[in-house]
Amino acid sequence: MNRNIKEIVAQMTLEEKAGMCSGKDFWFLKSVERLGIPNVMVSDGPHGLRKQDSEGDHLGLNESIVAVCFPAACATASSWDEKMLESMGKTLGEECQAENVSILLGPAANIKRSPLCGRNFEYFSEDPYLTGRMAIAEIKGVQSWDVGTSMKHYAANNQEFNRMSCSSNLSERAFREIYLTGFEMAVKEAQPKTLMCSYNKINGVYASENKKLLTDILRDEWGFQGYVMTDWGAVADRVKGIQAGLDLEMPASGGVNDRKIVEAVKNGTLDEKELDKAVENILRVSFSYIDHRHPEARFDRDADHAKAIDCATECGVLLENNGILPLSAGKKIAYIGEYAAKPRFQGGGSSHINCSKVTSALESAQAKGRNVTYTKGFPFDGDVLDEAELAAAVKAAQEADVAVIFAGLPDVIESEGYDRKSMAMPVCQNRVIEEVAKVQPNTVVVLHNGSPVEAPWADSVAAVLEMYLGGQGVGEATDRLLYGEANPSGRLAESFPYRLEDNPSYLNFPGDGFNVDYAEGIYVGYRYYEAKKLPVRWAFGHGLSYTTFEYSNLRLSAPSMSDDTTVTVSVDVTNTGKVAGKEVVQLYVADKNGTPGRCIKELKGFEKLSLQPGETKTASMVIDARALSFYHEGLGDWYAPSGTYEVLVGHASNDIKLTAEVSFTTAKKLPLIITGATTLGELLKDSRTAAVAGKMVAEMGKAFGADQPSDEPNPLGSGAEMMEAMMYGMPIKSLASFSGGAIDLDGLIATLNQFANA
């Protein structure tokens, strides 16, 4: 139906327009019956429909409808499977249509800055490119059913401690490269219907009233077309929010902020046109949903449970394996740990799903007639060691061919609202793993957790299978992977450091409650570990398989590229093993021009290939100028210097198989404003001033005798080298001193600026 949104808004009273900018209650938007504006519903969450029919809350405390819990983002990102995530999104979109929900609150695209963030299980990755690709896939899937998504939490919301008021303080470069890129990619390619602003301040300004964030970047730069809503209770100053580009306040404010908007318009502090724009944004999205209802939509919980199992199977990451996996059906297997019977498959808080069905790994094994025994070993929740349970676990392991320990992080450790205190697993779990491994060399650990854990026992066990928080189908998925009914194909979307102290944010997380400094800048996750040459337990992109793969024939579609051209990178991958498997081909890019402050390499592409034994397929990925670029604060734009770049293709960030080089030429010129503090070295590096500076250096060299050969030994280097280094670092203001007044410094600076800006 064609609707004239501006005409509808023009018929609204000032009070109706102000009221439209806040919720009716916890989950519904307001209606205006006389104008045919209905009240539509929004609902949590990113990996399942947490629709509350009765009393609403935003922390998962009150009951919601029976629904299906899919794997959380910590798991789905580890699939590196865009098609799978888009399919999951389509299922969620259909469920929303069937349940009359207009907006699904998700996905969450915040970066995993620290392993301690209590909400990491809802976030995709430490890498912005992978985050963006995963978010795009889920948004496209959900919105294919004409249901909107609300990408969150925009932006730099990377901790739970004082998240409602703390200021995330970071450089413009880090903000753009690490914390905004995932949002930018999704807005430009998938256009989420709404975006949810975060609670926190960014460099001292609340996200909910940050015009640079909500308008200048989001709408003017990226072209966002939807409406911006708050996280629940995130409003600081409602009038400033409207002026900054915040459209909808959630939940209901009891009319308090509505009256402030009305008063501001009446007294002239708020232009009514700004209010009109906010209302138009909201109505455009709401009417789009109303005009595209799908009566054929069904919420088939059994069918969607089966889909959840398939999704979880794609997400499992085989971290270690000495050959013990897959398990042989004829062997006697001891299952240890209460998670075997009662899996931990989701996190706490606003995304907590009231599940339709949960099948444990133990139940799955028993249903398939596996030769499995079960011992509790340690409790599902808490950190209490029962010596009798420990003894029973050790005895069960001794009497079996293989011991499989189901371990991880209890609910009380990972949840929205607070951060973890350490990377350690419960002491009782580590103790059981260590004691069992002493008596049973064939010990397998299955992990259920939402973010990295320290694994002091990793070198003592035979295999480690990371299942993350895999949703209500995680038990069946685990069974498939353990027994080889499916081949693990997940890859880590985050690094697992050996210890918390190795993490780049360690000295600055979570701040003092008022401010948190992102002092590590762009060096987050593998970017930091590789720059520091700091070994990690398991690297970004790592994941093993029950088969083997060979890479060959890396080729580029062209040897060079420019600002407006692209290059296709292709590589052949062969399954050289005996079983079918999937390989995630990862493409990284490295600046080989000596540009200061560049990371060792950065992920810029990936493709997941499904290969039968002996089969060869080609992975093809496209890189453009942006893939080579960093955010240059002086230019206020993305910039890659002309020169040589290395393309690296491989199995993981620390397992590169093949490399190639591509040359790049840019027409962009960096701003060069010459002052007395500008060094000769800076002038020599820039093509606009290099010739003039070269003459100056040559003349100075003659004056100081640096061009004369010397036979005198110098342990610090030749006199020429010393003089050259000194001259390159010399600011031109110092030339006046060394020239004895012969140089007109002001005139020299003026001349050089003419060359720089010619």
WODAHU-V58340 format. One record per residue. RES is the residue in one letter. PSI is psi as a letter, one per 40 degrees, with the letter a starting at -180 (none if undefined). Layout:
res: (RES,RES)
psi: (PSI,PSI)
This chain:
res: (M,N,R,N,I,K,E,I,V,A,Q,M,T,L,E,E,K,A,G,M,C,S,G,K,D,F,W,F,L,K,S,V,E,R,L,G,I,P,N,V,M,V,S,D,G,P,H,G,L,R,K,Q,D,S,E,G,D,H,L,G,L,N,E,S,I,V,A,V,C,F,P,A,A,C,A,T,A,S,S,W,D,E,K,M,L,E,S,M,G,K,T,L,G,E,E,C,Q,A,E,N,V,S,I,L,L,G,P,A,A,N,I,K,R,S,P,L,C,G,R,N,F,E,Y,F,S,E,D,P,Y,L,T,G,R,M,A,I,A,E,I,K,G,V,Q,S,W,D,V,G,T,S,M,K,H,Y,A,A,N,N,Q,E,F,N,R,M,S,C,S,S,N,L,S,E,R,A,F,R,E,I,Y,L,T,G,F,E,M,A,V,K,E,A,Q,P,K,T,L,M,C,S,Y,N,K,I,N,G,V,Y,A,S,E,N,K,K,L,L,T,D,I,L,R,D,E,W,G,F,Q,G,Y,V,M,T,D,W,G,A,V,A,D,R,V,K,G,I,Q,A,G,L,D,L,E,M,P,A,S,G,G,V,N,D,R,K,I,V,E,A,V,K,N,G,T,L,D,E,K,E,L,D,K,A,V,E,N,I,L,R,V,S,F,S,Y,I,D,H,R,H,P,E,A,R,F,D,R,D,A,D,H,A,K,A,I,D,C,A,T,E,C,G,V,L,L,E,N,N,G,I,L,P,L,S,A,G,K,K,I,A,Y,I,G,E,Y,A,A,K,P,R,F,Q,G,G,G,S,S,H,I,N,C,S,K,V,T,S,A,L,E,S,A,Q,A,K,G,R,N,V,T,Y,T,K,G,F,P,F,D,G,D,V,L,D,E,A,E,L,A,A,A,V,K,A,A,Q,E,A,D,V,A,V,I,F,A,G,L,P,D,V,I,E,S,E,G,Y,D,R,K,S,M,A,M,P,V,C,Q,N,R,V,I,E,E,V,A,K,V,Q,P,N,T,V,V,V,L,H,N,G,S,P,V,E,A,P,W,A,D,S,V,A,A,V,L,E,M,Y,L,G,G,Q,G,V,G,E,A,T,D,R,L,L,Y,G,E,A,N,P,S,G,R,L,A,E,S,F,P,Y,R,L,E,D,N,P,S,Y,L,N,F,P,G,D,G,F,N,V,D,Y,A,E,G,I,Y,V,G,Y,R,Y,Y,E,A,K,K,L,P,V,R,W,A,F,G,H,G,L,S,Y,T,T,F,E,Y,S,N,L,R,L,S,A,P,S,M,S,D,D,T,T,V,T,V,S,V,D,V,T,N,T,G,K,V,A,G,K,E,V,V,Q,L,Y,V,A,D,K,N,G,T,P,G,R,C,I,K,E,L,K,G,F,E,K,L,S,L,Q,P,G,E,T,K,T,A,S,M,V,I,D,A,R,A,L,S,F,Y,H,E,G,L,G,D,W,Y,A,P,S,G,T,Y,E,V,L,V,G,H,A,S,N,D,I,K,L,T,A,E,V,S,F,T,T,A,K,K,L,P,L,I,I,T,G,A,T,T,L,G,E,L,L,K,D,S,R,T,A,A,V,A,G,K,M,V,A,E,M,G,K,A,F,G,A,D,Q,P,S,D,E,P,N,P,L,G,S,G,A,E,M,M,E,A,M,M,Y,G,M,P,I,K,S,L,A,S,F,S,G,G,A,I,D,L,D,G,L,I,A,T,L,N,Q,F,A,N,A)
psi: (h,h,i,g,d,d,d,d,d,d,e,i,i,d,d,d,d,d,d,e,e,i,i,d,a,d,e,i,i,i,i,g,d,d,e,f,h,i,h,i,i,i,i,i,a,d,f,i,h,g,h,h,d,b,h,i,i,e,e,f,d,i,i,i,i,h,a,h,h,i,i,i,d,d,d,d,d,e,d,f,g,d,d,d,d,d,d,d,d,d,d,d,d,d,d,d,d,d,e,f,h,d,h,h,g,i,i,h,f,i,i,g,d,i,e,e,h,e,e,d,d,e,i,d,i,e,h,d,d,d,d,d,d,d,d,d,d,d,d,d,d,d,e,e,e,f,h,i,i,g,h,i,h,h,i,f,g,e,i,d,h,f,d,e,e,i,h,h,h,i,i,d,d,d,d,d,d,d,e,d,d,d,d,d,d,d,d,d,d,e,g,i,d,i,i,h,i,i,d,i,i,h,f,e,h,h,d,e,f,g,d,d,d,d,d,d,d,d,d,d,d,e,f,h,e,a,i,h,i,i,i,h,e,e,h,c,h,d,d,d,d,d,d,d,e,h,d,h,h,i,a,i,e,f,e,d,d,d,d,d,d,d,d,d,d,d,e,e,e,h,h,d,d,d,d,d,d,d,d,d,d,d,d,d,d,d,d,d,d,d,e,f,i,g,e,e,h,i,g,g,d,d,d,d,d,d,d,d,d,d,d,d,d,e,d,h,h,h,d,i,h,e,e,d,i,i,i,h,d,e,i,h,h,h,h,h,h,d,d,d,d,g,i,h,e,i,i,i,a,e,e,h,h,g,i,d,i,h,h,i,d,d,d,d,d,d,d,e,f,i,g,h,i,h,h,d,d,i,i,d,h,i,g,h,h,h,d,d,d,d,d,d,d,d,d,d,d,d,e,i,d,i,h,h,h,h,a,a,h,i,d,e,d,h,i,i,d,i,i,i,d,i,e,i,i,i,d,d,d,d,d,d,d,d,d,d,d,d,e,h,d,g,h,h,h,h,h,h,i,e,i,i,i,h,g,e,e,d,e,e,i,d,i,h,h,h,e,a,g,e,a,e,e,d,d,d,d,d,d,d,d,d,e,e,d,i,h,h,e,i,i,h,e,i,i,g,i,d,i,d,e,e,h,d,e,d,e,e,h,f,a,e,d,d,i,h,h,g,d,e,b,e,g,h,b,d,d,d,d,d,d,e,f,h,i,i,d,h,i,h,e,i,h,i,i,e,a,i,i,h,i,i,f,h,i,i,e,i,e,i,i,a,d,e,i,i,h,h,h,i,i,h,h,h,h,e,a,e,i,i,i,h,h,h,h,h,h,i,i,h,h,f,e,f,h,i,e,i,i,d,i,h,h,e,i,i,h,h,h,h,h,i,h,e,i,h,i,h,h,h,i,h,i,a,d,d,d,e,i,i,h,h,d,d,d,f,i,h,h,h,i,i,a,h,i,h,h,h,h,a,d,i,d,e,g,h,d,i,i,i,i,h,i,h,h,i,e,h,h,i,h,h,h,h,a,d,e,h,i,d,d,d,d,d,d,h,d,d,e,d,d,d,d,d,d,d,d,d,d,d,d,d,d,e,f,e,e,h,i,h,e,h,i,h,e,e,i,i,d,d,d,d,d,d,d,d,d,d,e,h,i,e,d,e,d,d,d,d,e,f,e,e,h,g,d,d,d,d,d,d,d,d,d,d,d,d,e,none)
